[in-house]
Amino acid sequence: MRTSQVLPAWGLVCLLAVLTTSGCQVSPSEIEACCPAGPDDWPQFRGLARDGIASSSELAGTWEEAGLEELWRLSIGPGFSGISVKGNGLYSQWTENDKEVLYRLDSATGQEIWRRPIDEAFEEEFGDGPRSTPTVDDREVLFALSSKGKLWAVKSIDGEVLWSKDLHRRYGGDGYGRGYASSPLIFGELVILHVGPTRSVVALNRQNGEEIWAVGEGRSASSSAIVAAIDGKAHVVSTLGEGLVGLDPATGRELWSFPWPTKFGLNIAMPVAVGANRFMISSGYDQGAALVEVTRNAPGHRVEVVWENRLFRNHFSTSVVVGDAIYGFDNGILKCLNASSGEVHWMARGYGKGSVVVSQDQLIVLSDDGDLALLRATPERHVELARVEGVLAGKSWTSPTLAEGRLYVRNHSELVALGPRGATP
C-alpha cells in the first residue's frame, strides 16, 4: 500500500541522505524517531508536523470539563505572525516603534526574554506588520522572515545573529504588495521558503544562508511548504500561484505538479496531506478545492484528481484532517467534508473567516472576531462543546497555538495565554 506522511521538519539527521541521494527510502518509523522536539512543543507554523494537530496536549478535555481561564495577557503591536513554542520559549513577531521585531517570551508568564529588530515596519490595507511565523529548530536556532523579505537566523536563547539574507533583493517580489508570508521550513540542512517572482521556491543552507537551489518563476503566493513521504521518498509539497507542486529536496527538481490557477495567483492556504499519497489544494476567490493522488509512474509520477468542487474555499486559513474528515473554512462558513469524496457532511456559521487546530480529536476554533470554541471532531453533525467569547477584540486572523497544555492566541494588539481553569502558569 502506498502511503503519504507529513514529516516533522527539523532534526532529521538520519534523513540527510534524502538531500544528497535521489530515491532514498524513508520509513514512517524513521520519520518519527528522528524528530527531537518534545510532543507538547509547537515550534513552527501549524505545529510539529505543520498539520495543525497538537500531539499530546490535554487541554481540550479539561477545557470541556472545567472551562478556560486567562493565564496572562500582553499588549503587542500589529502583525499576523503566528506563535511558536519550544520548551519555555515563546517566539513571535510584531511591529513596535516603526520596526518589525522578533521576540522571545517566557511561555508560562509572558515575560520578555529578548527582542531583535529585523526590518522596517510594513503597512498594508488589510493589516500592518509581519506575516511569517518563526521556526525554532533542533539546534536552538530561530529562523524568521520579515514582511519585506529579510531572512534571519539567530540563537533562540539570546537572539544573537548568526546570519541574515535579503531575499527581496536577491529574488524580487513583494507578496503582491501584501508582504512576504512564507514561514521557514527546516528539513535536514535546508531552509525552504516561497519567494518569487524570479524564483518561486528556494532552499538555503541553514548554516550560512547560501543558496542550495532556487526553482520556478512567477507568483509563489503566500503559502508555506510541507515535506511529505510519498512511497518512502521525501517530497517538498508547495501551493504556488499556478497550483500544487512536488519537488525533490536534494535538487529542487519538479517531480510532479497539478495546475490550479486562481484569481491573482492567490493560493494562500497550505497544501494538506490527506491519507495515502493524497493532497488537497483549496483557494478562495470562488475557486474551490481539489484532492489529488500522486503515484509513481515510471519514469516519473502520475497525478490523478480524486474529487474537485467549489464548495470548500479556504481563503487564508488552512484546514485540518481527523480520520476521514476534513475541517476548515469555506470563506465564512465552517465545514466538514468527507475526505474521500469531497461531500459536505455539515456546515456551521458564527465563526466568520476563522481558523482551526486539533487536540485529542476535538477542534479548537478561533473566530475572526476573537471568540474561542471547542467542537467535537465528528462528521455526524456540528457539536459545539464549549465557548469563550471576547478573548480578543477585532480582527483575529492568526491561527491558535497549543503547547504545554496552554492555548495562545493573538491579534493586532494583544497576545493571550489560556489554560484549564485552576491551572497555574
C-alpha positions in Angstrom: 0.0 0.0 0.0 1.3 3.4 -0.9 1.5 5.9 2.0 1.9 9.6 2.4 3.0 11.1 5.7 3.9 14.6 6.7 7.5 14.7 8.0 8.5 16.5 11.2 10.5 19.3 9.7 13.8 19.5 11.6 16.4 17.4 13.3 16.1 14.7 10.6 19.7 13.6 10.9 19.0 10.1 9.7 17.3 11.5 6.7 20.1 13.7 5.4 20.8 11.1 2.7 17.5 12.2 1.1 19.1 15.5 0.4 22.0 14.0 -1.4 20.8 10.8 -2.9 17.7 10.7 -5.2 15.4 7.8 -4.4 16.5 7.3 -0.8 13.8 5.3 1.0 12.2 6.7 4.2 10.1 4.6 6.5 7.4 6.0 8.9 9.3 4.7 11.9 12.4 6.6 10.8 10.4 9.7 10.3 9.0 9.7 13.8 12.3 8.6 15.5 14.3 11.5 14.0 12.4 14.4 15.4 13.9 15.5 18.8 11.2 18.2 19.6 9.0 17.4 22.6 5.5 16.1 21.9 4.0 19.2 23.6 6.1 21.7 21.5 4.7 23.8 18.7 8.0 25.0 17.2 6.8 26.3 13.8 3.7 27.3 11.8 0.9 24.9 12.3 2.7 22.8 14.8 5.1 19.9 15.0 4.2 18.4 11.6 2.7 21.5 10.1 -0.7 19.9 10.1 -2.5 21.9 12.8 -2.6 19.0 15.2 -1.3 19.0 18.8 0.4 15.8 19.6 -0.4 15.1 23.2 -1.9 18.2 24.9 -4.8 17.5 27.3 -6.2 21.0 27.1 -9.3 20.1 25.1 -10.7 17.5 27.6 -10.0 19.6 30.6 -11.5 22.7 28.9 -14.8 20.9 28.3 -15.0 19.9 32.0 -13.5 22.8 33.9 -13.6 25.7 31.5 -10.7 28.0 30.4 -9.1 30.9 32.3 -6.7 33.6 31.3 -3.1 32.9 32.4 -1.6 36.2 31.1 -2.3 38.9 28.6 0.3 41.1 26.8 -0.1 44.3 24.8 1.7 43.9 21.4 1.9 45.7 18.1 0.4 44.9 14.7 1.1 41.7 12.8 -0.3 38.3 11.7 2.8 36.3 12.7 1.9 33.0 14.5 3.3 31.8 17.8 5.9 29.2 18.0 6.7 27.4 21.3 9.6 25.1 22.3 10.1 24.4 26.0 9.8 27.6 27.9 10.4 29.8 24.9 7.6 31.5 23.0 8.5 33.2 19.7 6.6 35.6 17.5 6.9 38.9 15.5 5.1 42.2 15.6 5.6 45.9 14.9 6.9 48.2 17.5 8.2 51.8 17.1 8.3 51.6 13.3 10.3 48.3 13.3 9.3 44.7 12.8 10.7 43.0 15.8 11.3 39.3 16.7 10.6 38.4 20.3 11.3 35.6 22.8 8.9 35.5 25.8 8.6 33.1 28.7 5.8 30.9 27.6 4.4 30.4 31.1 4.4 34.1 32.2 4.6 36.2 29.0 7.7 38.0 30.4 10.0 39.3 27.6 13.4 37.5 27.4 14.8 39.3 24.4 13.9 41.2 21.3 15.6 41.7 17.9 14.6 44.3 15.3 14.5 42.6 11.9 13.2 45.2 9.4 11.4 48.5 8.9 7.7 48.5 9.6 5.4 47.2 6.9 2.0 48.8 6.2 -0.8 47.3 4.1 -4.6 47.9 3.7 -5.6 44.5 5.2 -3.4 44.9 8.2 0.1 46.1 9.1 3.0 44.1 10.4 4.8 40.7 9.8 3.0 37.8 8.3 5.5 34.9 8.6 5.8 32.7 11.7 9.3 32.0 13.1 10.6 28.4 13.3 12.9 27.2 16.0 15.0 24.1 15.1 16.6 21.2 17.0 19.9 23.2 17.3 18.1 26.1 19.1 18.4 28.3 16.1 15.4 30.6 15.3 14.6 31.4 11.6 12.4 34.5 11.0 11.3 36.2 7.8 10.2 39.9 7.7 7.4 41.2 5.6 9.9 42.9 3.3 11.9 39.7 2.7 14.8 39.7 5.1 15.5 36.2 6.5 17.3 36.0 9.8 18.9 33.1 11.7 19.5 33.9 15.4 20.3 31.9 18.5 17.0 31.2 20.2 18.5 31.5 23.7 19.6 35.2 23.4 18.8 36.5 19.9 22.4 36.7 18.7 22.5 37.0 14.9 24.1 34.1 13.1 23.4 35.3 9.6 20.8 37.2 7.6 19.9 37.4 3.9 17.8 39.9 1.9 15.6 37.7 -0.2 13.8 40.6 -1.8 17.0 42.0 -3.2 18.0 38.6 -4.5 14.8 37.2 -5.9 12.4 40.1 -6.2 8.7 40.0 -5.4 6.8 41.6 -2.5 3.9 39.2 -2.0 1.7 41.2 -4.3 2.3 44.2 -2.2 0.9 42.3 0.8 4.3 41.2 2.2 6.3 38.1 2.4 4.3 35.5 4.4 6.0 32.1 3.9 7.1 30.5 7.2 10.5 28.9 7.1 10.6 25.1 6.7 13.7 23.4 8.1 14.5 20.0 6.5 17.9 18.4 7.0 20.4 21.1 6.2 17.9 23.2 4.3 15.8 26.3 5.0 12.9 26.2 2.4 10.8 29.2 1.6 8.4 30.6 -1.0 9.7 33.9 -2.5 9.3 35.0 -6.2 8.8 36.2 -8.8 12.2 35.2 -10.3 12.2 32.0 -8.2 9.1 30.5 -6.6 10.8 28.2 -4.1 14.3 28.5 -2.6 16.4 26.2 -0.4 19.2 27.8 1.6 21.9 26.3 3.7 20.7 26.5 7.2 24.2 27.1 8.5 25.0 30.2 6.5 22.0 31.1 4.3 23.8 30.4 1.0 21.6 29.2 -1.9 21.4 25.4 -2.4 18.7 25.6 -5.1 16.1 28.0 -6.4 13.4 27.0 -8.8 10.2 28.2 -10.6 9.1 31.5 -11.9 6.0 33.6 -11.2 4.0 34.2 -8.1 4.6 31.9 -5.2 1.6 33.1 -3.3 1.6 33.5 0.5 1.7 29.8 1.4 4.3 27.7 3.2 5.8 24.4 2.1 5.4 21.0 3.8 7.6 17.8 3.4 5.8 14.5 2.8 6.9 11.0 2.3 5.5 9.5 -0.9 6.4 5.8 -1.5 9.2 6.3 1.0 10.8 9.3 -0.7 10.7 12.8 0.6 8.9 15.5 -1.5 8.7 19.2 -0.8 5.0 19.9 -1.4 4.1 23.6 -2.2 1.0 25.5 -3.0 2.1 28.1 -5.5 0.4 30.7 -7.6 -0.1 28.3 -10.5 -1.1 25.3 -8.4 0.3 22.3 -6.5 3.9 21.1 -7.0 6.1 18.4 -5.6 9.9 19.0 -5.6 13.0 16.8 -4.9 14.5 18.2 -1.7 18.0 17.4 -2.9 17.9 19.5 -6.1 14.6 21.3 -6.3 13.7 19.3 -9.4 10.0 19.2 -10.1 8.7 15.7 -9.5 5.0 16.4 -10.3 2.5 19.2 -10.5 -1.2 19.9 -10.6 -2.4 23.2 -12.2 -4.8 25.2 -10.1 -4.8 28.8 -11.4 -6.6 31.2 -9.1 -7.6 34.8 -9.4 -4.5 37.0 -8.9 -2.5 33.8 -8.3 -3.6 33.9 -4.6 -3.3 30.3 -3.4 -2.8 31.2 0.2 -3.7 28.1 2.3 -1.1 25.5 2.7 -1.3 22.1 1.0 -3.0 19.5 3.2 -1.8 15.8 3.3 -4.9 13.6 3.3 -4.4 9.9 3.7 -2.4 7.8 1.3 -0.4 9.8 -1.3 -3.2 12.4 -1.4 -3.0 16.2 -1.1 -5.7 18.9 -1.0 -5.4 22.3 -2.5 -8.0 24.8 -1.6 -8.4 28.5 -2.5 -10.7 31.4 -2.1 -11.8 33.8 -4.8 -14.6 31.4 -5.8 -12.0 28.8 -6.8 -12.8 25.8 -4.5 -10.8 22.7 -3.7 -9.4 19.6 -5.2 -7.9 16.4 -3.9 -5.2 14.7 -5.9 -3.5 11.4 -5.6 0.2 11.1 -6.5 1.7 7.8 -7.5 4.9 6.6 -9.1 4.6 6.1 -12.9 7.9 5.3 -14.5 9.8 7.4 -15.3 8.0 10.0 -13.1 4.8 10.4 -11.2 1.1 10.4 -12.1 -1.3 12.9 -10.6 -5.0 12.0 -10.6 -7.9 14.0 -9.4 -9.9 12.2 -6.7 -12.5 15.0 -6.4 -12.9 18.6 -7.2 -15.6 21.1 -6.1 -16.4 24.8 -5.4 -17.9 24.1 -2.0 -14.7 24.4 0.0 -12.9 27.7 -0.5 -10.1 28.1 2.1 -9.1 31.8 1.8 -6.1 32.1 4.2 -6.8 29.5 6.9 -5.5 26.0 6.2 -7.8 23.0 7.0 -7.1 20.1 9.3 -7.7 16.4 8.9 -9.1 14.0 11.5 -9.8 10.4 10.3 -11.6 10.5 7.0 -12.9 14.1 7.5 -11.5 17.5 6.6 -12.5 20.5 8.7 -12.0 24.1 7.6 -13.5 27.3 6.4 -15.3 27.8 3.1 -14.8 31.6 3.3 -17.0 32.5 6.3 -18.6 29.1 6.9 -17.0 26.2 8.9 -17.5 22.9 7.1 -16.8 19.3 7.5 -16.0 17.3 4.3 -15.7 13.6 3.5 -12.0 13.4 2.7 -12.6 10.5 0.2 -15.4 12.1 -1.8 -15.4 15.9 -1.1 -19.1 15.6 0.1 -20.1 18.2 2.7 -21.2 16.4 5.9 -22.2 19.6 7.8 -21.7 23.3 7.9 -21.9 26.0 10.6 -21.9 29.8 10.7 -21.0 32.1 13.5 -17.1 31.9 13.3 -16.5 34.2 10.4 -13.3 33.6 8.5 -11.8 31.8 11.4 -9.0 29.2 12.0 -9.0 25.7 13.4 -6.5 23.4 15.1 -6.9 19.9 16.6 -6.4 18.5 20.1 -7.4 14.9 21.0 -10.0 14.6 18.3 -11.5 17.9 19.2 -11.4 21.1 17.2 -10.3 24.4 18.7 -11.8 27.2 16.6 -10.8 30.9 16.8 -13.4 33.1 15.1 -12.2 36.1 13.2 -13.5 38.5 15.8 -11.8 36.8 18.8 -14.2 34.1 20.2 -12.9 30.6 21.0 -14.9 27.5 20.6 -14.4 23.8 21.3 -16.0 21.4 18.9 -16.3 17.6 18.6 -14.4 16.4 15.6 -17.2 14.2 14.2 -18.6 14.1 10.6 -22.0 13.3 12.0 -23.1 16.8 13.0 -21.8 20.1 14.2 -21.4 19.8 18.0 -20.0 22.8 20.0 -18.9 21.7 23.4 -17.7 25.0 24.9 -17.2 28.6 24.0 -15.3 31.6 25.4 -16.5 34.9 23.9 -14.4 38.0 23.5 -11.0 36.6 24.2 -9.7 39.0 21.6 -11.3 42.1 20.1 -11.2 42.9 16.5 -9.5 41.2 13.5 -8.2 37.8 14.7 -6.7 36.1 11.7 -3.7 34.3 13.3 -4.2 30.6 13.9 -4.0 29.5 17.6 -1.0 27.7 19.1 -1.4 24.8 21.5 1.6 23.8 23.6 2.4 22.5 27.1 -1.3 22.5 27.9 -1.7 26.2 27.1 -3.5 27.8 24.3 -2.0 31.0 22.8 -4.0 33.5 20.6 -3.2 36.9 19.2 -4.5 39.8 17.1 -3.0 43.2 16.2 -2.9 44.5 19.8 -2.8 41.6 22.3 -1.3 38.2 22.9 -3.2 35.9 25.4 -2.3 32.6 27.1 -5.2 30.5 28.4 -5.3 27.2 30.2 -7.8 24.9 32.1 -9.4 26.7 35.0 -7.4 26.1 38.1 -4.1 25.7 36.2 -1.1 27.7 37.3 1.4 29.3 34.9 
